[in-house]
Every structure is written in structure tokens, then in C-alpha cells.
Amino acid sequence: RYGIPTHRPIGEVRVQTRIYEDPTRLAGVREYMRGDSLNRIHWKATARTGVLHSKVYDPTVMMGAHIILDFHAPSWQEPEAFERSELGVTAAASIAAFILEHKQQVGLLSNGRDALDRIRWEREETEATSRTEAQRLVELIEKSDRLRPVEVRLRRGDTQLRDILVTLARLEMSDGLPLHEMLLSEYHRLPRDAAMICLVPQVTYELAEVLHEMKRVGFIVVVFVMNRQSAFEMAVQRLAVLGIDCYHIRDEVDLEELGIKQF
């Protein structure tokens, strides 16, 4: 029932402009044209006709998605923050598994904190032997909390789901960058051919503006709200006028509506 936008769906899609061609999908043959590379020559057709012929491939683009998980602690300030944030982790893992099962690429980006980094810095902090060393460790923690997102780069393959699950298992709330600030600093380097699936507790005015800008420059943006009905209704009001689809995940049962296995 979610009906995620399908004009660039997850999966292989046929495109009208031949920007990319898939060499594994032979569409036919045509007479050789000046500039065709040798590996495009269809030698059997050439031998049969006595005239050079070239292969023609179907133009396709491999789609996929970046999963954006908001783990900014102040955004989850409500009695059910732990349960809702865990639902976000479950949804991220489930969506990643679903996409990878369809042999597509997927990545993860979050403004949370990697617990492994925290443990390492806490251990080093206890071993500081001077005020200068302690100050350096504090600066490292500040950089980790506020400037560096947790990321699993966009790709596909047998190990990608494992990497995403391990990263999600170590993810902790952070007081660092709000989601809209993280997206502002990161989205310019992300490929436009992958959809952006945002899992958030709420949609602020600032986040709505950034998502609108991403949509304007060519991203497919979809938002899932992991919160109470009131937060979802507010998100819909702010995103509907921008043409961005927003959906509600109230509990793990809702994940079944996506045809996604649960973790």
C-alpha cells in the first residue's frame, strides 16, 4: 500500500536516452557505423553477410537506494524514543535486505555515532597522560560526533548486507549534526541515480527544505516516519506541497506491507 514512486523504481529500468548500455543485454545488430569499437563488432553477422555489423545493446541503468537513518538524539525526544529508534534500525536492515535480494546496489548514511569509535576514544581518554593529550582526545570525539557521518558506501554484493547489519548494530544516538545539516554537507557527492529513502522520527521545516532541494536537483526522495500519528501528519503537511511522498511505519507489522522480511 505504500506505492513508492516508480518513475525510477528500484531495479533495472529501460531508459529512452542511450546514455548507458548494458553489454549483457543484446538487443540486435545493425550495419557498422564509423566510430564503433572492435568489441562491438558482431562477427557472425559480418561473416554471414560480408558486411561489417555491430551489436546493439539495451540501454539500462542499475538503480538502487541510499538509506538515510536519522539518529540525532534531540529528534527522538519522546517517551518511546528507544522503541521508535529501534524500529528505524529494523526498517533500515529490512529495506537493505530487500534491495540486495533484487541484485541492486544499496548504501547507508546516518548522523548517529559508531559505538566502536566511542569505545576506542574512551579507552584512549583514560590513558591520557597530560592535559594536552586529553584535549586532543576531546577534539577527536567532537569531530566524530559532529562532522563525520556513519556510512556504508553504495554498492551491491554478497558482503554488503553483512556490512550494513554490523554498522546498524553498532549505531548509537548522537548529539552531533541534525539530519538536514548532514544532508546539506553530503548529498552533493552522492549519485543521483540512487533513490534516497529517509527514515526519520519527524520532519522539521529545515529538513523539508533540504529534501526539496535534493528532489529539485534530481534525487528520488521517499520519507518514512517512525513516530506517532501526530508526527506523521505534520510530516505529510510539510512534504505534500513539495511533491515528496511520506509514509508511516508504526510497528514491525507495517514492514510486511512492503513485502520485506523482518530482522
Rosetta blueprint (number, residue, H / E / L):
1 R L
2 Y L
3 G L
4 I L
5 P L
6 T L
7 H L
8 R L
9 P L
10 I L
11 G L
12 E E
13 V E
14 R E
15 V L
16 Q L
17 T L
18 R L
19 I L
20 Y L
21 E L
22 D L
23 P L
24 T L
25 R L
26 L E
27 A E
28 G E
29 V E
30 R E
31 E E
32 Y L
33 M L
34 R L
35 G L
36 D L
37 S L
38 L H
39 N H
40 R H
41 I E
42 H L
43 W H
44 K H
45 A H
46 T H
47 A H
48 R H
49 T H
50 G L
51 V L
52 L L
53 H E
54 S E
55 K E
56 V E
57 Y E
58 D L
59 P L
60 T E
61 V E
62 M E
63 M L
64 G E
65 A E
66 H E
67 I E
68 I E
69 L E
70 D L
71 F L
72 H E
73 A H
74 P H
75 S H
76 W H
77 Q L
78 E L
79 P L
80 E L
81 A H
82 F H
83 E H
84 R H
85 S H
86 E H
87 L H
88 G H
89 V H
90 T H
91 A H
92 A H
93 A H
94 S H
95 I H
96 A H
97 A H
98 F H
99 I H
100 L H
101 E H
102 H L
103 K L
104 Q L
105 Q E
106 V E
107 G E
108 L E
109 L E
110 S E
111 N L
112 G L
113 R E
114 D E
115 A H
116 L H
117 D H
118 R H
119 I H
120 R H
121 W H
122 E H
123 R H
124 E H
125 E H
126 T H
127 E L
128 A L
129 T L
130 S L
131 R H
132 T H
133 E H
134 A H
135 Q H
136 R H
137 L H
138 V H
139 E H
140 L H
141 I H
142 E H
143 K H
144 S H
145 D H
146 R H
147 L L
148 R L
149 P L
150 V E
151 E E
152 V E
153 R E
154 L E
155 R E
156 R L
157 G L
158 D L
159 T L
160 Q H
161 L H
162 R H
163 D H
164 I H
165 L H
166 V H
167 T H
168 L H
169 A H
170 R H
171 L E
172 E E
173 M L
174 S E
175 D L
176 G L
177 L L
178 P L
179 L H
180 H H
181 E H
182 M H
183 L H
184 L H
185 S H
186 E H
187 Y H
188 H H
189 R H
190 L L
191 P L
192 R L
193 D L
194 A L
195 A E
196 M E
197 I E
198 C E
199 L E
200 V E
201 P L
202 Q L
203 V L
204 T L
205 Y H
206 E H
207 L H
208 A H
209 E H
210 V H
211 L H
212 H H
213 E H
214 M H
215 K H
216 R H
217 V L
218 G L
219 F L
220 I L
221 V E
222 V E
223 V E
224 F E
225 V E
226 M L
227 N L
228 R L
229 Q H
230 S H
231 A H
232 F H
233 E H
234 M H
235 A H
236 V H
237 Q H
238 R H
239 L H
240 A H
241 V L
242 L L
243 G L
244 I L
245 D E
246 C E
247 Y E
248 H E
249 I L
250 R L
251 D L
252 E H
253 V H
254 D H
255 L H
256 E H
257 E H
258 L H
259 G L
260 I L
261 K L
262 Q L
263 F L
